[in-house]
Amino acid sequence: MTGDQEQQWPIDEDLAALRDRLLRRAALAGLRDDRLDDLLIAVNEAVINVLEHGGGEGTVTVRHDAEAVTVEITDTVGALSRRDVPPQRPANTVRGFGLWLMSQLCDEFTIRRSEGRSLVRLRMLLDTVPAR
């Protein structure tokens, strides 16, 4: 696939279907191996945050160009900000480090708030070496 390709889906409880759609889109764009897995994990974390803390509703938008795959996850609450991301993985807990994990897995991780919505932007640069 070439050019800027975009697709958008509503967030719902069917995380497996969302991961499958994202896997297909990102793989078609050229994302591979661990980089693809990292993006899937990061997006899954962001979507779970929307379901648990962001009003339970939102959208996932995936686009790519020759340089990167970009995924934007929006919610309907708009309470999330960059200061919510801990500088280190929280210790002594099995939950509560999804934002930190996203920041570690992706080449670019940003949070913006506007008009009652939070937007998490995850970006993965594409490998310039062709897949074998």
Backbone torsions as a table, in degrees:
resi	resn	phi	psi	omega
1	MET	NA	136.5	177.0
2	THR	-126.2	167.0	-179.4
3	GLY	79.5	175.1	-178.8
4	ASP	-82.1	109.8	-179.1
5	GLN	-107.9	135.4	-178.3
6	GLU	-134.7	142.7	173.9
7	GLN	-144.5	146.7	-177.7
8	GLN	-133.2	140.6	178.6
9	TRP	-134.6	146.4	171.8
10	PRO	-73.2	148.2	176.5
11	ILE	-81.9	131.5	173.9
12	ASP	-142.3	-174.0	-175.4
13	GLU	-74.8	-11.5	-177.3
14	ASP	-83.9	76.7	-177.6
15	LEU	-66.9	-32.4	179.4
16	ALA	-63.6	-42.6	178.6
17	ALA	-65.5	-40.8	177.9
18	LEU	-61.6	-46.3	179.2
19	ARG	-61.6	-39.3	-179.9
20	ASP	-64.1	-45.2	178.4
21	ARG	-62.3	-44.3	179.8
22	LEU	-64.4	-42.4	177.9
23	LEU	-56.4	-48.4	-179.4
24	ARG	-62.8	-44.7	-178.5
25	ARG	-64.7	-46.7	-177.0
26	ALA	-69.1	-37.3	177.8
27	ALA	-66.5	-41.4	176.7
28	LEU	-62.6	-31.1	178.2
29	ALA	-74.0	-19.3	178.3
30	GLY	115.2	4.8	178.1
31	LEU	-78.2	137.6	-172.5
32	ARG	-136.0	160.2	166.2
33	ASP	51.8	-131.9	-176.2
34	ASP	-60.7	-33.9	-179.8
35	ARG	-64.2	-40.7	177.3
36	LEU	-66.0	-45.3	177.9
37	ASP	-59.8	-43.0	179.6
38	ASP	-60.3	-42.7	178.8
39	LEU	-64.4	-43.0	178.8
40	LEU	-59.9	-43.2	179.0
41	ILE	-63.7	-46.5	-177.8
42	ALA	-62.5	-44.7	179.5
43	VAL	-66.2	-41.0	177.4
44	ASN	-57.8	-44.2	177.7
45	GLU	-61.0	-43.7	-179.0
46	ALA	-64.8	-41.0	-180.0
47	VAL	-67.5	-40.8	176.2
48	ILE	-60.2	-40.0	177.4
49	ASN	-60.5	-40.7	177.7
50	VAL	-62.7	-45.2	-178.5
51	LEU	-65.0	-37.8	-175.5
52	GLU	-91.6	-31.7	-172.0
53	HIS	-128.2	-14.6	-171.6
54	GLY	-107.1	27.9	177.4
55	GLY	91.5	-6.1	177.5
56	GLY	77.9	-1.1	-179.9
57	GLU	-133.1	150.0	177.5
58	GLY	170.5	-166.1	-179.4
59	THR	-137.8	155.7	171.2
60	VAL	-118.1	124.1	177.3
61	THR	-117.6	127.3	-180.0
62	VAL	-117.9	131.0	174.2
63	ARG	-141.6	158.4	175.0
64	HIS	-149.5	158.3	171.9
65	ASP	-136.8	-164.7	-177.5
66	ALA	-68.2	-15.6	-174.6
67	GLU	-100.8	-36.5	-170.4
68	ALA	-158.4	162.8	167.7
69	VAL	-105.0	128.4	-179.7
70	THR	-120.9	132.0	177.6
71	VAL	-123.5	128.1	176.6
72	GLU	-115.6	129.4	-179.8
73	ILE	-117.3	122.5	179.6
74	THR	-114.4	152.4	174.6
75	ASP	-122.2	-178.1	-177.7
76	THR	-112.1	8.1	-178.3
77	VAL	-101.6	-44.2	177.7
78	GLY	75.8	28.6	-178.1
79	ALA	-100.1	-8.5	-174.9
80	LEU	-81.5	139.4	175.0
81	SER	-142.9	167.9	-178.7
82	ARG	-59.8	-30.7	-179.5
83	ARG	-68.3	-11.6	176.1
84	ASP	-77.4	-9.4	-178.7
85	VAL	-88.6	115.6	179.3
86	PRO	-69.6	145.8	-179.6
87	PRO	-69.4	-22.1	177.6
88	GLN	-134.8	160.8	177.5
89	ARG	-62.1	127.4	177.3
90	PRO	-58.8	133.4	-178.0
91	ALA	-86.7	159.3	172.8
92	ASN	58.8	36.2	177.4
93	THR	-149.3	148.4	175.9
94	VAL	-100.8	-5.1	178.4
95	ARG	-132.0	167.7	172.4
96	GLY	90.6	16.6	178.0
97	PHE	-127.1	22.7	-179.6
98	GLY	-63.0	-42.6	179.2
99	LEU	-64.5	-42.4	177.3
100	TRP	-61.2	-44.0	-179.0
101	LEU	-61.0	-44.6	177.6
102	MET	-56.9	-42.2	-178.4
103	SER	-65.8	-25.9	-179.7
104	GLN	-86.5	-30.8	-173.0
105	LEU	-85.3	-27.9	-171.9
106	CYS	-104.6	152.5	177.0
107	ASP	-67.1	-32.1	177.8
108	GLU	-138.9	135.8	179.6
109	PHE	-141.7	116.5	179.0
110	THR	-133.1	154.6	175.3
111	ILE	-128.6	131.4	175.1
112	ARG	-132.0	149.6	175.0
113	ARG	-122.7	138.1	174.3
114	SER	-165.1	143.8	174.1
115	GLU	46.0	47.9	176.8
116	GLY	72.1	19.0	179.3
117	ARG	-131.3	149.6	167.9
118	SER	-108.3	143.7	177.6
119	LEU	-127.9	123.5	173.6
120	VAL	-104.3	126.7	179.6
121	ARG	-114.2	122.1	179.3
122	LEU	-116.5	130.0	-176.9
123	ARG	-133.0	132.9	177.8
124	MET	-123.9	124.0	176.2
125	LEU	-70.5	143.3	179.9
126	LEU	-82.2	145.1	176.1
127	ASP	-70.8	130.7	-179.4
128	THR	-83.9	-7.7	177.6
129	VAL	-87.0	126.6	-178.7
130	PRO	-60.2	146.5	176.2
131	ALA	-67.5	146.6	179.9
132	ARG	-93.6	NA	NA
